[in-house]
Amino acid sequence: MKRLGYVSKILSDFIRDISSLGGALFCGLYVLIFLIFGYYGFALKLLLGLIIMQILAIIIRSFYFKNRPNPEKYVDFFGRIDASSFPSLHAARSSFLMMMLISFFSNNFLDSLLVLLGIVVPLTRIVLRKHDWIDVVSGFILGLAVAGGFLYFFEQSSIIFINTHKPL
């Protein structure tokens, strides 16, 4: 029985670690990596998209509060925003990054891996009891909408410094 508890702990840690790939810290790291490699325009697209999703989530959560499956206590406005589960920002960031990175790399193997992560990361939020299905689906749609808007706008735009994948 001890072995089963150990396996359960490893699986739980693995799910938590996969979930963190949709967290703000990792998203900031993705932006930083593109900056380091000189893809300034793409890094700016990622940063702007992440900021827009955060602002939209704050607005939505300000007007519509939904407890998490395991409710969290809060004492101030920002605590309330963080305690709200609708929409899932992990799911939004996951789907946004999935679409943006697919458009950047255009590699079948990498695209498949990104789609897999783009789906698995939001699902871990349900397993961890941080969100319900509706939170994850709405967050996923939010991320897709922001990515779609960005991809459409920047493809139609003549803004050269943002519309490039090559280092300046």
C-alpha distance (Angstrom), angle and dihedral (degrees) to the residues before:
residue distance angle dihedral
M1 . . .
K2 3.79 . .
R3 3.79 89.9 .
L4 3.82 91.1 54.7
G5 3.81 90.5 53.3
Y6 3.80 89.9 50.7
V7 3.82 92.4 50.5
S8 3.80 90.1 47.6
K9 3.82 90.3 52.4
I10 3.82 92.0 49.6
L11 3.82 91.4 48.4
S12 3.80 91.5 47.4
D13 3.81 91.4 50.3
F14 3.81 90.8 47.3
I15 3.81 92.1 52.2
R16 3.81 90.9 48.2
D17 3.82 90.5 49.6
I18 3.83 92.7 49.9
S19 3.81 88.8 48.9
S20 3.80 90.6 55.5
L21 3.82 89.9 64.0
G22 3.82 86.3 78.1
G23 3.80 93.4 48.2
A24 3.78 125.8 111.9
L25 3.82 93.1 -111.2
F26 3.80 93.8 57.4
C27 3.79 91.9 43.3
G28 3.79 89.1 54.0
L29 3.79 87.8 49.8
Y30 3.82 90.8 54.1
V31 3.81 89.5 53.1
L32 3.80 90.5 48.3
I33 3.82 92.3 50.4
F34 3.81 91.8 53.9
L35 3.81 89.8 47.6
I36 3.81 91.9 50.7
F37 3.80 91.4 51.4
G38 3.79 91.3 49.4
Y39 3.81 100.3 -107.7
Y40 3.80 92.4 132.4
G41 3.79 96.8 158.4
F42 3.78 93.8 51.4
A43 3.81 91.8 44.6
L44 3.81 88.3 53.0
K45 3.82 90.7 50.8
L46 3.81 90.5 51.8
L47 3.79 93.0 46.6
L48 3.81 94.1 47.9
G49 3.80 91.7 47.3
L50 3.79 92.4 50.1
I51 3.81 91.3 48.4
I52 3.81 91.9 48.5
M53 3.81 91.7 50.6
Q54 3.81 91.3 48.8
I55 3.81 91.1 50.8
L56 3.81 92.2 47.1
A57 3.81 90.9 49.5
I58 3.81 91.4 49.8
I59 3.81 90.5 50.8
I60 3.82 93.0 47.2
R61 3.81 93.0 45.0
S62 3.81 91.0 47.6
F63 3.79 91.2 60.6
Y64 3.78 100.7 29.3
F65 3.79 118.8 39.9
K66 3.79 118.2 -171.0
N67 3.79 121.6 178.2
R68 3.77 119.2 -125.4
P69 3.82 117.3 -114.3
N70 3.82 85.3 -101.5
P71 3.82 99.6 38.5
E72 3.80 117.6 -133.0
K73 3.80 124.5 -146.8
Y74 3.78 120.2 -124.1
V75 3.79 137.0 -177.7
D76 3.80 105.1 -171.8
F77 3.81 142.1 33.0
F78 3.80 96.5 -89.0
G79 3.79 91.3 44.5
R80 3.80 87.9 53.6
I81 3.81 91.0 49.7
D82 3.81 90.1 50.9
A83 3.82 92.6 45.3
S84 3.82 91.6 54.5
S85 3.78 115.3 93.0
F86 3.81 101.6 -162.5
P87 3.00 116.3 121.3
S88 3.81 107.9 14.9
L89 3.79 108.4 -125.2
H90 3.81 90.9 -165.4
A91 3.81 88.8 58.5
A92 3.81 91.7 44.5
R93 3.80 93.4 50.1
S94 3.80 90.6 43.9
S95 3.80 95.2 53.8
F96 3.82 92.3 40.0
L97 3.81 92.4 52.6
M98 3.81 91.1 43.0
M99 3.81 92.3 56.4
M100 3.80 95.9 40.3
L101 3.81 93.8 48.0
I102 3.81 92.2 45.8
S103 3.80 89.0 53.6
F104 3.81 90.0 47.9
F105 3.80 101.0 46.9
S106 3.84 104.0 28.8
N107 3.80 92.9 -167.3
N108 3.82 118.1 140.7
F109 3.81 96.2 -141.7
L110 3.79 93.8 44.3
D111 3.82 91.0 43.5
S112 3.82 89.7 55.2
L113 3.79 91.2 49.5
L114 3.82 91.0 48.4
V115 3.81 91.9 50.1
L116 3.80 90.0 49.5
L117 3.82 91.9 50.8
G118 3.80 90.9 41.4
I119 3.80 88.8 59.7
V120 3.81 100.7 34.6
V121 3.82 96.5 50.8
P122 3.83 93.6 59.3
L123 3.80 91.1 44.6
T124 3.81 90.2 56.2
R125 3.81 88.1 60.3
I126 3.80 88.8 61.8
V127 3.80 92.9 45.9
L128 3.83 90.1 50.0
R129 3.83 88.6 50.8
K130 3.80 92.8 -122.6
H131 3.82 93.2 120.8
D132 3.78 143.6 16.5
W133 3.81 123.7 -128.0
I134 3.80 93.3 -95.1
D135 3.81 91.3 53.8
V136 3.79 92.3 51.3
V137 3.80 95.6 43.6
S138 3.82 92.4 47.9
G139 3.81 91.1 47.1
F140 3.79 90.9 48.5
I141 3.82 90.6 51.1
L142 3.82 90.6 47.3
G143 3.80 90.7 54.3
L144 3.80 92.4 46.7
A145 3.82 91.0 49.0
V146 3.81 93.4 50.6
A147 3.83 91.8 45.5
G148 3.80 91.3 46.5
G149 3.78 90.8 49.2
F150 3.78 91.5 49.2
L151 3.78 94.4 46.7
Y152 3.81 91.6 48.2
F153 3.81 95.4 43.7
F154 3.78 96.4 46.3
E155 3.79 93.6 44.1
Q156 3.81 89.4 52.5
S157 3.78 93.4 41.0
S158 3.76 128.1 91.8
I159 3.80 91.8 -147.4
I160 3.79 97.7 127.7
F161 3.82 99.9 -172.6
I162 3.80 91.6 56.9
N163 3.80 98.4 35.5
T164 3.81 97.0 64.9
H165 3.78 134.5 92.5
K166 3.79 92.5 -167.2
P167 3.82 124.2 88.1
L168 3.79 113.9 -100.9
